[in-house]
Amino acid sequence: MKATGIVRRIDDLGRVVVPKELRDSLKISEGDTIEIFTDKDGEIVLKKYSPMAELSDIMSSYADTLSSAADTGVIITDKDSVVASSKIDLEINDRPVGDRIKQVFDERKLLSFHSNAPSEVVEHPEFDNFNYKYFIVTPVISPAGDLLGTVVLASSDEMSEFESKIAETAASFIAKQVEVD
């Protein structure tokens, strides 16, 4: 099935330019990782790669452990969507990240805030009715400096510096588990 097709030449170094229109429609930015593989018909497939999503089972277990230790809800995201969650009463996995998480991507630093609109964190129609109103969002940054995603702690009560440190430690641990070449 060919939804979008563009013909390009390969240069002498084996490079192919992916047109801006295609990158925009697939939300591929400069520096994003792309998986390249062939399918059974011999076609070359380019797929946006998320190292965080590749480890979703491990991330899910880690979210459960972290939520027990911090006694908060936990959301782990990649750059586009939720990869794992724990103590969140809604099914939010694979939901797009909200504007506050995108803000953390831009600023690359911890953000702690109160919100009566939790959909600023995760885009979900029922998330605004949720009982969590306090959030700590920490970027997951690889040792090479690549932004991989976020760790979010969510609570109905105001959180302290202790929870901020837990979120930062969790983000650091996850960053060391995820390797991107």
Secondary structure, 3 states (H helix, E strand, C coil): CCCCCCCCCCCCCCCCCCCHHHHHHCCCCCCCCEEEEECCCCCEEEEECCHHHHCHHHHHHHHHHHHHHHCCEEEEECCCEEEEEECCCCCCCCCEECHHHHHHHHHCCCEEEECCCHHHCECCCCHHHCCCCEEEEEEEECCCCCEEEEEEEEECCCCCHHHHHHHHHHHHHHHHHCCCC
